[in-house]
């Protein structure tokens, strides 16, 4: 599992910044899938989709928040790309429209429509150099453009190659190593030793791996070696908007909401279509079942849980389409956990086309026939 950048997302209601992590890569090694559809994967953790704003306490779907900036992890060296935003058209509207047409390749009516959407994203994931050129184009037209803030890890201190500072008592061994290192004669080695400290740089035909091995042999022969710090690389002037507010670096990461918050988000109406409602109700279902996933936990029937949990699962199974294989499985499982075993068994008599789902369906059908409502592991240990 390799973490990716953290993204700063603004609440669509009040603009409060929130920090969302990401993954560059992960895998399902050691993962478990449960009968209610939840996946637990240590090397591929799920990320929150809905959060509660730290500022105004309203719930919002992260995909609808405003992207404010990026924080790169320490293995990113450097962060190569930027997003460019047009933030103010300025007084020379016609020139800005002409620049939009030239830069984006749009028609006149499209350029007019785009200017109604300022702040407008002009480009995403472009190099720092290209971002600077694009900002300059619009500045010449009297507009204001900037990049989204990006924080990159500080560069490690630069150091020089190794220097031979002192030969030590085993002079002949050091001289032999110098002849091997620089490919010179004995008389030339004597001249080199008069110029201490001597830089032990790589030369033609001597790669860094071979140089590392030679350095070890110098040290083993008693030589004294040093490396000297180099001046830091000059930093280019920041692009407009590039520097991340320092307080954003202290923002905590966002975690998945507990069941009560997920149900409250549903009541607030954060979902905009059937798919979002199905996803959010599924997350609330999984959160309701989480206390009963550990070995030895005593199952609590939905009829004995909070009414909102029972109502959520009832509403979810109504949403699920039995014509879709995965949704049919989820619907049957929801009915089984609601102890509507006969209806669950009837749905599970149908054999899904996917071989892996056939085994799951057979197992769930057996549980329904035995009138067992508990959530169970269906894939994984």
Secondary structure, 3 states (H helix, E strand, C coil): CEECCEEEEECCCCCCEEEECCEEECCCCCCEEECCCCEECCCCCCCCCEEECCCCCCEEEHHHCEEEEEECCCCCCCCCEEEEEEEECCCCHHHHHHHHHHHHCCCHHHHHHHHCCCCEEEEEEEEHHHHHHHHHHHHHCCCEEEECEEECCCCCCCEEEEEEEECCCCHHHHHHHHHHHHCCCHHHHHHHHHHCCEECCCCCCCCHHHHHHHHHHHHHCCCEEEEEECCCCCCCCCCCCCCCCHHHHHCCECCCCCHHHHHHHHHHCCCCCHHHHHHHHHHHHHHHHHHHCCCCCCCCCHHHCCHHHHHHHHHHHHHCCCCCHHHHHHHHHHHHHCCCHHHHHHHHCCCCCCHHHHHHHHHHHHHHHCCCCCCCEEECC
